[in-house]
Amino acid sequence: MDGFDERIDGTAPEHWAPLSPVYTGIRGLCPRCGKGHIFDGFLTVRDECEVCGLNYAFADPADGPAVFVQLFACIPGVIFIIMLQIMAQPPWWVHFLTGVPVLILTTILPLRPIKGWLIAAQYTNKAQEAGTTKLWDELHRQKD
């Protein structure tokens, strides 16, 4: 069938049953077929799915991943550093050796899964700007 088989849930390409945006997104898998990949690099979105041909031109999570990381990762990381200062009053190098890795791990690692989840949620919920219905239909037309 033109380069793509059945999906991970066993359905044929003609019957694209919706997959969970959380399941596909955090794994970086195509939200339509569940086999292809969303990303070409760490955060670079592919042009299209290499399995089903879904065009990712609709994918625009904008600042969403950064906002989620700031709300749910940076704040606890900064609280950790502040609490370390209040409770132990260590020298600056202890903050450097503990705080920098904590902030790097809590900000960089979650970016890709969150961005994937937001892209998959855009596809699943058919999120689009007002007045772009024709563009959405063109982007998501199945390849013959």
C-alpha positions in Angstrom: 0.0 0.0 0.0 2.3 2.8 -1.2 5.0 2.4 1.4 3.0 2.1 4.6 1.5 -1.0 6.3 -0.8 -1.2 9.3 -0.4 1.0 12.4 0.8 0.0 15.8 -2.8 -0.6 16.9 -3.3 -3.0 13.9 -5.7 -0.8 11.9 -5.2 -0.4 8.2 -4.2 3.0 6.7 -7.7 3.7 5.4 -9.1 3.6 9.0 -6.9 5.9 11.0 -8.3 5.4 14.5 -7.0 8.2 16.8 -3.9 7.3 18.9 -3.3 8.9 22.2 -1.3 12.1 21.9 0.5 11.3 25.1 1.5 7.9 23.9 2.8 9.0 20.5 4.0 12.5 21.5 6.3 11.7 24.4 7.9 8.9 22.3 8.3 11.2 19.3 6.1 9.0 17.1 3.8 10.1 14.3 0.4 10.9 15.7 -1.4 9.4 12.7 0.3 6.0 12.2 2.3 5.6 15.4 5.3 4.2 13.5 7.1 7.1 11.9 9.0 9.8 13.8 8.1 13.5 14.5 11.7 14.7 15.0 14.7 14.8 12.7 17.1 16.0 15.4 16.7 16.8 19.1 13.9 19.4 18.6 13.8 19.7 14.8 10.5 18.7 13.4 10.6 16.6 10.2 8.8 17.8 7.0 6.6 14.6 7.0 6.3 11.2 8.5 8.6 8.7 6.8 6.0 5.9 7.1 2.6 7.3 6.4 3.5 10.7 4.7 1.7 12.9 7.2 2.8 16.5 6.5 4.0 18.1 9.7 3.5 21.7 8.4 0.6 22.0 10.9 3.0 21.5 13.8 3.6 24.7 15.6 3.8 24.3 19.4 5.4 27.8 19.6 6.6 28.5 23.1 4.4 25.8 24.7 7.3 23.4 25.5 9.4 26.2 27.1 6.4 27.4 29.2 5.7 23.9 30.5 9.4 23.4 31.3 9.5 26.7 33.2 6.4 26.0 35.2 7.1 22.4 36.1 10.8 22.0 36.0 12.6 25.4 36.5 10.6 26.5 39.5 11.3 23.2 41.4 15.0 23.4 40.4 15.3 27.0 41.6 13.5 26.1 44.8 16.0 23.3 45.3 18.9 25.7 45.0 17.3 28.3 47.4 16.5 25.6 50.0 20.0 24.3 49.7 21.3 27.8 50.5 18.8 28.3 53.4 19.4 25.0 55.0 23.1 24.4 54.5 24.6 27.7 53.4 27.2 26.0 51.3 30.0 27.8 49.4 29.4 29.0 45.8 31.1 26.0 44.3 28.6 23.6 45.9 25.8 25.5 44.3 27.7 25.3 41.0 28.3 21.5 41.3 24.7 20.8 42.3 22.5 23.6 40.9 23.8 23.7 37.4 23.2 20.0 36.7 19.8 20.1 38.3 18.7 23.1 36.2 20.2 21.6 33.0 18.5 18.2 33.6 15.2 19.7 34.5 15.0 22.1 31.6 16.6 20.3 28.6 15.5 16.7 29.1 11.7 17.3 29.1 11.7 19.7 26.1 11.5 16.9 23.4 8.7 14.8 25.0 6.6 17.9 25.8 7.1 19.3 22.2 6.1 15.9 20.8 3.1 15.7 23.0 1.9 19.2 21.9 2.4 18.4 18.2 0.5 15.1 18.6 -2.3 16.9 20.5 -2.5 19.5 17.7 -3.0 16.7 15.2 -5.5 14.7 17.3 -7.6 17.8 18.2 -7.3 19.3 14.7 -6.0 22.5 16.2 -5.8 25.2 13.7 -6.1 29.0 13.3 -9.4 30.4 12.4 -10.1 30.3 8.7 -7.5 27.7 7.8 -9.9 24.7 7.2 -8.9 24.4 3.5 -5.2 24.4 4.5 -5.8 21.7 7.1 -7.6 19.5 4.5 -4.8 19.9 2.0 -2.1 19.1 4.6 -3.9 15.9 5.8 -5.0 14.5 2.5 -3.8 10.8 2.4 -1.3 10.0 -0.3 -2.8 7.9 -3.1 
